[in-house]
Amino acid sequence: MAKIVWIVGASSGIGRALALEMARDGWTVAASARRGEQLDELAAEGPDGAIKSYPVDATDESACAETAAAIEEQVGPIACAVFAAGTHIPQPLDDFKVEDFRKLLDINVGGVVNGIAAVLPGFKERKAGHLVVVSSVAGYRGLPQASGYGATKAALINLTESLKFDLDHIGVKTQVVCPGFVRTPLTDKNPFPMPFLMEVEDAAQAMYRGMKSSAFEVTFPKRFAYILKALGLLPDWLYFKLVHKGTGL
Ligand SMILES: NC(=O)c1ccc[n+]([C@@H]2O[C@H](COP(=O)([O-])OP(=O)(O)OC[C@H]3O[C@@H](n4cnc5c(N)ncnc54)[C@H](OP(=O)(O)O)[C@@H]3O)[C@@H](O)[C@H]2O)c1
């Protein structure tokens, strides 16, 4: 099958770096996000004609379906779909807003669901495909001031696990990506020191390596992910005590 990947969330950060990484490895990349100008700049930076801009708002169900259909018609069958669009809004107790939760759910979960619904018909028809959902290590267990973001990322891990059962039967490879801290516009807003912070090019390389493996979960930097996984296995009282202490929150 032709190497055509649809990356949603490609105008900056991890999605953008992954688009360049995959384009340099021979993939034709259909790059989506809301900001068309950034997508055009990305297309110009990639190898000749390898990256094509398909602006879309991931929260718009029909626009996602139309975009996937346009890619299939104009570029070819989507072999791999990477859903990396996401945003982060911290939830300190004195700024606990329902509208922020709605926004996080709409973009981080709704946007991914809209994308999956858009590629599923093609995957089912061809009995082939590769689905990649970008979650986060923040989805493993609750973390301070991240009740909205963490909840959306936990939802994505569970959603992807659930889907894998069905997609296994039709030959679709399913993976969830759980990055630790990666330097992007999203984390540039964080006022706290970020342990094991990774540069975005290194993250994209690690992600692409993981996508080529048979692992269900792709995570990087590995050491940070393993620390959080180990913390997650602790009894609740010890987990809360250590995270309070470690974050000072
Ligand atoms: N950086 C980290 O440390 C880290 C760690 C764990 C997980 N992650 C996850 O990795 C993914 C990428 O994050 P990043 O760090 O690369 O952040 P980023 O640089 O802010 O990129 C976010 C991407 O999502 C797109 N996006 C946001 N809302 C959208 C919408 N409604 N429709 C379409 N596209 C939308 C943005 O494009 P437009 O604004 O142009 O629409 C942008 O391309 C996110 O899911 C994030 O939660 C990041």
The ligand as an SDF file (V2000), in Angstrom:
LIG
                    3D

 48 52  0  0  0  0  0  0  0  0999 V2000
    4.4850   18.3810   24.6680 N   0  0  0  0  0  0  0  0  0  0  0  0
    4.3490   17.4880   25.6110 C   0  0  0  0  0  0  0  0  0  0  0  0
    5.1200   17.4420   26.5880 O   0  0  0  0  0  0  0  0  0  0  0  0
    3.2680   16.4500   25.5190 C   0  0  0  0  0  0  0  0  0  0  0  0
    3.2810   15.4170   26.4670 C   0  0  0  0  0  0  0  0  0  0  0  0
    2.3000   14.4500   26.4030 C   0  0  0  0  0  0  0  0  0  0  0  0
    1.3280   14.4920   25.4210 C   0  0  0  0  0  0  0  0  0  0  0  0
    1.3400   15.5270   24.5230 N   0  0  0  0  0  0  0  0  0  0  0  0
    0.2910   15.5110   23.5110 C   0  0  0  0  0  0  0  0  0  0  0  0
    0.8720   15.6000   22.2330 O   0  0  0  0  0  0  0  0  0  0  0  0
   -0.0540   16.2100   21.3400 C   0  0  0  0  0  0  0  0  0  0  0  0
    0.6710   17.3300   20.6080 C   0  0  0  0  0  0  0  0  0  0  0  0
    1.0270   18.3020   21.5690 O   0  0  0  0  0  0  0  0  0  0  0  0
    2.2240   19.3190   21.3640 P   0  0  0  0  0  0  0  0  0  0  0  0
    2.9900   19.3310   22.6230 O   0  0  0  0  0  0  0  0  0  0  0  0
    2.9050   19.0460   20.0980 O   0  0  0  0  0  0  0  0  0  0  0  0
    1.4030   20.6820   21.3530 O   0  0  0  0  0  0  0  0  0  0  0  0
    1.2660   21.8490   20.2860 P   0  0  0  0  0  0  0  0  0  0  0  0
    2.5800   22.2260   19.7200 O   0  0  0  0  0  0  0  0  0  0  0  0
    0.4580   22.8910   20.9790 O   0  0  0  0  0  0  0  0  0  0  0  0
    0.4260   21.1720   19.1140 O   0  0  0  0  0  0  0  0  0  0  0  0
   -0.9330   20.9450   19.2220 C   0  0  0  0  0  0  0  0  0  0  0  0
   -1.4630   20.6940   17.8260 C   0  0  0  0  0  0  0  0  0  0  0  0
   -2.8660   20.4270   17.9370 O   0  0  0  0  0  0  0  0  0  0  0  0
   -3.5280   21.2220   16.9750 C   0  0  0  0  0  0  0  0  0  0  0  0
   -4.8960   21.5000   17.3890 N   0  0  0  0  0  0  0  0  0  0  0  0
   -5.3360   22.0070   18.5540 C   0  0  0  0  0  0  0  0  0  0  0  0
   -6.6750   22.1520   18.5130 N   0  0  0  0  0  0  0  0  0  0  0  0
   -7.0750   21.7110   17.2990 C   0  0  0  0  0  0  0  0  0  0  0  0
   -8.3210   21.6150   16.6500 C   0  0  0  0  0  0  0  0  0  0  0  0
   -9.4600   22.0050   17.2390 N   0  0  0  0  0  0  0  0  0  0  0  0
   -8.3610   21.1300   15.3870 N   0  0  0  0  0  0  0  0  0  0  0  0
   -7.2350   20.7230   14.7610 C   0  0  0  0  0  0  0  0  0  0  0  0
   -6.0200   20.7950   15.3260 N   0  0  0  0  0  0  0  0  0  0  0  0
   -5.9430   21.2850   16.5740 C   0  0  0  0  0  0  0  0  0  0  0  0
   -2.7010   22.5090   16.8970 C   0  0  0  0  0  0  0  0  0  0  0  0
   -2.9290   23.1670   15.6740 O   0  0  0  0  0  0  0  0  0  0  0  0
   -3.8530   24.4610   15.4420 P   0  0  0  0  0  0  0  0  0  0  0  0
   -3.7370   25.3290   16.6350 O   0  0  0  0  0  0  0  0  0  0  0  0
   -3.2620   25.0310   14.1840 O   0  0  0  0  0  0  0  0  0  0  0  0
   -5.2180   23.9270   15.2190 O   0  0  0  0  0  0  0  0  0  0  0  0
   -1.2970   21.9040   16.9220 C   0  0  0  0  0  0  0  0  0  0  0  0
   -0.9420   21.4840   15.6290 O   0  0  0  0  0  0  0  0  0  0  0  0
   -1.2270   16.6940   22.1950 C   0  0  0  0  0  0  0  0  0  0  0  0
   -2.2630   15.7460   22.1140 O   0  0  0  0  0  0  0  0  0  0  0  0
   -0.6470   16.7180   23.5850 C   0  0  0  0  0  0  0  0  0  0  0  0
   -1.6240   16.5390   24.5750 O   0  0  0  0  0  0  0  0  0  0  0  0
    2.2770   16.4990   24.5420 C   0  0  0  0  0  0  0  0  0  0  0  0
  1  2  1  0
  2  3  2  0
  2  4  1  0
  4  5  1  0
  4 48  2  0
  5  6  2  0
  6  7  1  0
  7  8  2  0
  8  9  1  0
  8 48  1  0
  9 10  1  0
  9 46  1  0
 10 11  1  0
 11 12  1  0
 11 44  1  0
 12 13  1  0
 13 14  1  0
 14 15  2  0
 14 16  1  0
 14 17  1  0
 17 18  1  0
 18 19  2  0
 18 20  1  0
 18 21  1  0
 21 22  1  0
 22 23  1  0
 23 24  1  0
 23 42  1  0
 24 25  1  0
 25 26  1  0
 25 36  1  0
 26 27  1  0
 26 35  1  0
 27 28  2  0
 28 29  1  0
 29 30  1  0
 29 35  2  0
 30 31  1  0
 30 32  2  0
 32 33  1  0
 33 34  2  0
 34 35  1  0
 36 37  1  0
 36 42  1  0
 37 38  1  0
 38 39  2  0
 38 40  1  0
 38 41  1  0
 42 43  1  0
 44 45  1  0
 44 46  1  0
 46 47  1  0
M  CHG  2   8   1  16  -1
M  END
$$$$
